[in-house]
Amino acid sequence: MLGNTALQFYILVLLVMLFVSVYNNIKQKRTMEERNVGEHDLIKRAYYNPITELPNLSNVKMVIDEQMNRTTRHKRNFLLAVIKIQNYHDVNMHSTEYGKTFIIEAANRIVDALRTEDVVAHTTDNGFVILFNEYLEKENYNILVERLNNSFAEKLKINSSTFFDFKISIGTVTSSELYTTSEALINEATRQALKNL
């Protein structure tokens, strides 16, 4: 009789230990998942714009630097463009919700006007950088700029009574020995865009 009670106690202890082990495993797995989500969010915030979810300035600079290394090895040039949405701040002052919708629509229009291999980054509140990832002939540069301009021809309809025009300026620069860093290329393209205001 005593042996039977000891066996029951032993089984009960084993079940409790098993339950505690399963509980600890679930808790540890949940902690790991939360940590992974936290790390993913940190990476996303560090390298992507929170509004458009496009790469941000830090992200695109790394991509441009890699492209510069490749083009130097192959003795080729590439095109970089900066687009400024001139009237973004006016729309945003009207309503921050309209401003958000406006800049997301701008991002979508830029992405839709380009090829999948081109990189679009949302680098300032009203600015985008485009890295054209293929080596292009200079005579094709104007075609790309025209395509981008055309993508903003139609007004944005917010609701039945609210419409906004897009006023944009585009600056372009070709990689060369004059510009040895991604920052120098972006600054020159930005200067060209501001000159075209």
C-alpha positions in Angstrom: 0.0 0.0 0.0 2.9 2.4 0.9 4.6 1.6 -2.4 1.5 2.5 -4.3 1.2 5.9 -2.6 4.9 6.5 -3.3 4.4 5.7 -7.0 1.4 8.1 -7.2 3.5 10.8 -5.5 6.3 10.1 -7.9 4.0 10.3 -10.9 2.5 13.6 -9.6 5.9 15.1 -9.1 6.8 14.1 -12.7 3.6 15.6 -14.1 4.3 18.9 -12.2 7.9 18.9 -13.5 6.6 18.3 -17.0 4.0 21.1 -16.7 6.7 23.5 -15.4 9.0 22.5 -18.2 6.3 23.0 -20.9 5.3 26.3 -19.3 8.9 27.5 -19.2 9.5 26.5 -22.8 6.3 28.4 -23.9 7.4 31.4 -21.9 10.9 31.3 -23.3 9.6 30.9 -26.9 7.3 33.9 -26.4 10.2 36.0 -25.0 12.3 35.1 -28.0 9.5 36.0 -30.5 9.0 39.3 -28.7 12.7 40.0 -28.9 12.8 39.1 -32.6 9.9 41.4 -33.3 11.6 44.1 -31.3 14.8 43.7 -33.3 12.9 43.7 -36.5 11.1 46.9 -35.5 14.5 48.5 -34.6 16.0 47.5 -38.0 12.9 48.8 -39.8 13.0 52.1 -38.0 16.7 52.5 -38.7 16.5 51.8 -42.4 13.0 52.5 -43.6 10.7 55.6 -43.7 7.8 55.0 -41.2 5.2 56.7 -43.5 5.9 55.2 -46.9 7.9 52.2 -45.7 10.5 52.9 -48.5 14.2 52.8 -47.7 15.4 55.9 -45.9 18.5 58.0 -46.4 20.9 55.6 -44.4 19.6 52.7 -46.4 20.0 54.3 -49.9 23.4 55.6 -49.1 24.7 52.1 -48.5 23.1 50.9 -51.8 24.6 53.9 -53.7 28.0 53.2 -52.2 27.8 49.6 -53.4 26.7 50.7 -56.8 29.7 53.2 -56.9 32.1 50.3 -56.2 30.6 48.2 -59.0 30.6 51.0 -61.5 34.2 51.9 -60.7 35.3 48.3 -61.3 33.4 48.2 -64.6 34.3 51.7 -65.6 30.6 52.6 -66.1 28.3 55.4 -64.8 24.8 55.4 -63.4 22.0 57.9 -63.0 20.7 59.3 -59.7 17.7 61.5 -59.3 16.2 63.5 -56.5 12.5 64.4 -56.5 11.2 67.2 -54.3 7.4 67.4 -53.8 7.3 71.2 -53.6 3.8 71.6 -52.2 3.9 68.8 -49.6 4.2 71.3 -46.7 1.2 73.3 -48.0 -1.0 70.1 -48.1 0.4 69.0 -44.7 -0.5 72.4 -43.1 -4.0 72.0 -44.5 -4.3 68.6 -42.7 -1.6 66.2 -41.5 -3.9 63.3 -42.6 -4.1 64.8 -46.1 -0.3 65.3 -46.0 0.3 61.7 -45.2 -2.1 60.5 -47.9 -0.4 63.0 -50.3 3.2 61.8 -49.7 2.2 58.1 -49.8 0.5 58.7 -53.2 3.6 60.5 -54.4 5.7 57.5 -53.3 3.4 55.1 -55.1 3.5 57.1 -58.3 7.3 57.2 -58.3 7.5 53.4 -57.8 4.9 52.8 -60.5 6.8 54.9 -63.0 10.0 52.9 -62.5 11.3 49.5 -63.1 11.5 46.9 -60.3 15.3 47.0 -60.3 15.5 50.8 -59.6 15.7 51.8 -55.9 13.4 54.5 -54.5 14.1 56.0 -51.1 12.0 58.4 -49.1 14.8 60.5 -47.6 13.2 63.7 -46.3 9.7 64.7 -45.5 9.1 65.9 -49.1 12.1 64.3 -50.9 12.9 61.0 -52.7 16.1 59.6 -54.1 16.0 57.3 -57.1 19.0 55.1 -57.9 18.7 53.8 -61.5 20.2 50.4 -61.1 21.1 49.6 -64.7 23.7 51.4 -66.8 21.7 53.7 -69.0 22.6 55.5 -72.2 22.6 59.3 -71.7 20.0 59.7 -74.4 17.5 57.7 -72.3 17.9 60.0 -69.2 15.2 62.4 -70.5 12.8 59.6 -71.1 13.0 58.6 -67.4 12.5 62.2 -66.2 9.6 62.6 -68.6 8.0 59.4 -67.3 8.3 60.6 -63.7 6.9 64.0 -64.6 3.9 62.4 -66.4 3.2 60.2 -63.4 2.3 63.4 -61.4 0.1 64.9 -64.1 -3.2 63.7 -62.5 -4.5 65.5 -59.4 -4.9 63.5 -56.2 -8.5 63.1 -55.2 -8.9 63.0 -51.4 -12.7 63.1 -51.4 -15.5 64.4 -53.6 -14.6 68.0 -52.9 -10.8 67.9 -52.1 -8.2 67.6 -54.9 -4.5 68.4 -54.8 -2.0 69.0 -57.6 1.5 67.7 -57.4 4.2 70.3 -57.9 7.5 68.5 -58.3 11.0 69.3 -59.2 13.6 66.7 -60.4 17.3 66.9 -60.2 19.6 64.3 -61.8 23.3 63.6 -61.6 25.5 61.0 -63.3 28.1 59.3 -61.2 31.7 60.3 -62.1 35.0 61.0 -60.6 33.7 64.4 -59.4 31.5 62.6 -56.9 33.3 60.1 -54.8 30.6 59.4 -52.1 26.9 58.8 -52.0 26.4 62.0 -50.0 28.1 64.0 -52.8 25.9 62.5 -55.4 22.7 63.1 -53.4 23.7 66.7 -52.6 24.4 67.5 -56.3 21.1 66.0 -57.4 19.3 67.9 -54.6 21.0 71.1 -55.8 19.8 70.5 -59.3 16.2 69.8 -58.0 16.2 73.0 -56.0 17.5 74.9 -59.0 14.5 73.6 -61.0 11.9 74.9 -58.4 
